[in-house]
Amino acid sequence: MRLASTDAARGEYPGFLSFKNEQPLRYPLRWHRDGLLQAALDPTIVRMDPSPIPAPELPWDVGFAFLAIYRSSALIVGLSDMNEGTGQTSGYPLVVLPRAYVLSEPRASTACMVWSTRRVPVAPGDRIRILQHLSEAPDGLPLSQLSLLVRSPDVDAVEAVLAMVCTGLLSLDISQHLTPESVVRRPKRVESALAPMLTMSV
């Protein structure tokens, strides 16, 4: 008989990894991963770490939380099945995002589609061409236009552009549907995908 792993026995998934966190962020519910990947795609969140606050010290309705460096401020992002709000907890600003917000459409589907391309390899030449074009277009360019710059025959051109979003080199608005006209930018000019919730807490 095969025994369940320790993580599975605790009701935890293996953990979420991105370029913003060195340690896996272990989460108890599947939808919590949606919140984590949306934060990973948010250019205004520069780092994500496990919450330094023990679960019993968090508000009763927060099922999972992590530490986020939002622009230059540290705050706790909590995920709740029902409630939303802002406040303070153990000296940290706190923002609580409800399940309905995280799973709202098209946000959830767009983020998942983008994140599914994270392992697509991008050739150095394709990367440089895309970044060079965007350096000359600070307001961004359509996804379909950038895909024409991908010359590698071994990858899907659109997926290659989206893979660069997953590494933080590019960004797009995940609150909108993914279309050929989706505007892709260098991340410094893009507003938070989780705004206005996060801006209320700092």
Secondary structure by P-SEA (a helix, b strand, c coil): ccccccccccccccccccccccccccccccaaaaaaaaaaaccccccccccccccccccccccbbbbbbcccbbbbbbbbcbbbbbbbcccbbbbbbcccccccaaaaaaaaaaaaaccccccaaaaaaaaaaaaaccccccaaaaaaacccccccaaaaaaaaaaaccccccccccccccccccccccccccccaaaaacc
